[in-house]
Amino acid sequence: MSILPFLSLLSWVGAVAEAACPYPAPDRTVCASGCAHTPLQAAVTAAVAGDEICVAPGTDNGPLSIPKTVSIGADAAGVIVSNTVSGTEVVAVSGGGTVTLNGIAIAGNSSRRCVTVSGSTDLVLIGGEVADCTHTGVAPGVQIQRGS
């Protein structure tokens, strides 16, 4: 008896269990080619409040502005929102409501804040990473402003 069908089944089960979008039926998808949106900002701009966005692995060159309630999830490890040029932030969250980043890494450099949250907005970070941002002399890597 051959074990090849059994190994194929294990490979399929392992692939399914390893990585999948945290949202089973996302409203929008983002990838380098073949998805509804590229880059991530295009999906956020097209989204309506409450949309779930699934992002394929890769680096999205921000900045990324999120002015509405959305959930953005990584389809697999290796989703990075990055911006290495000078400016204010890699990800700016505003507009009230709740923004969820699930499995998304945010990276920058010494002349950029990684994340700015302003207004009456809640930001939920799940299983991601914020790294390499300081915005020397201006603000810390993560800035939270209270108010509307």
N, C-alpha and C positions, 0 to 999 in steps of 0.2 A: 504494500500500500504506500502510495506517495504522500509525503507530508507537505508538498508544494501548495495545495489549496489551503491547508491550515495556516502555513506561513503567510500566504497572501492575505488571509482573513486577519491575522494578527497585525500585519502591516497596515491594513485599512483601519482597524480599530485604533491602533496607536496614532495614526495620522489624525483621526477625528478627535481623540482625547487630548493630543498635544496642544493644539491651538485652533481656536475658532473665535470669531467675533463674539464679544460678550452679549451682543444683541442678536437674537435668532432671526429677526426679519428687519434689518436696518432700513431706514427710509432713504439713505444715501450711501454710496460706496465711493471710495477714493483709492486709486492706484496709478501706477505709471502709465498704463495703457489698458484699454478694454473695460474700464469702469465708467460710471456716469460722470465722475468729476476728477479733475487733476488741475491744480493742486488742492490741498485741503481747504484753503480759503474759499475756493469756488463752491465747495459743498456747504460750508458755513453760510456763505452769502445766499445761496439758494434755499437753505433750510428755513422751515417755519418753526415757531416755538414748539418745543417738545420732540423734535426730530431726533432720531438716533443715527449716527454716522459711523460707518465701519471703515477703517483705514488699513490698507495692506502694508506689509513691512517696507521700509525705505526711509529716506530722509526728505522731509518737506522743508523747503527753504522759506521760512517765515519772512517777515513777521506775520502773525496770525491775530486777527481781531475777532472776538466773539461777543457780539452785543445782544445776545438772546439766549433763552434757555435751550440748550442742546446737550446731548450726551455723545461724546466722541470716544470710540473704543478701538483698540488695536486688534487686528485680525490675527496677529502673531507677534512674538517678541521682535524688537528691532524697528519700531515706529518712533522716529525722532523728528521733532520740530526744532529746527535750528536756524540761527541767523548769525553770521560772523561779522557783518559790517556794523559800524557804529550806529547808534540810534537809541530809542527809548526802551523798548522791550521786545522779547521774542513773542510772547503771548499776552494780549491785553483782553481782560474779561470785564464786561460792563453791562449795563442795561437792565439790571435787576434779574430776579429769577435765580435759577441754579444751572451752573455749567459743570458737567462731569467729564473728567479726562481719565479714562480707564486703560492703563497699560501704555500710556504715552510718555516718552522721555522728552524733556525740554532742555536744550543746551545752547549756550551762547559764548560770550567772551568777556573780557574785562571792561568793555565799553558798552555793555548792554545789560539791562535787568532781564531776568528770565521771565518773570510773571508779574503783571500788575493787575490787581483786582480793585475795582472802584465802584462807587455807588452802593446800592443795597443788594449786591450780587453775592451769591454763595458759590464757592469753587470747591468741588470735591475731586481730590486726586486719589486714584486707586491704582496701586501696583506700578506706578511710574517713577520717574526720577527727574529731579531738577538739579542741574549741575553746570559749573563753569561760567557763572554769571556773577558779576559784582557791581558793574556800573561805577567804577572808581570815582570817588569824590562826590557822587550825586545821590545814590540810594543803594540799598542792599539788593541782593539778587532777587528777592521776592518782596514786593511792595503791596501793602494792603491799605487802601484809603477808605475811611468810613464816610458815609454821606450819600446823597442822591444826585 
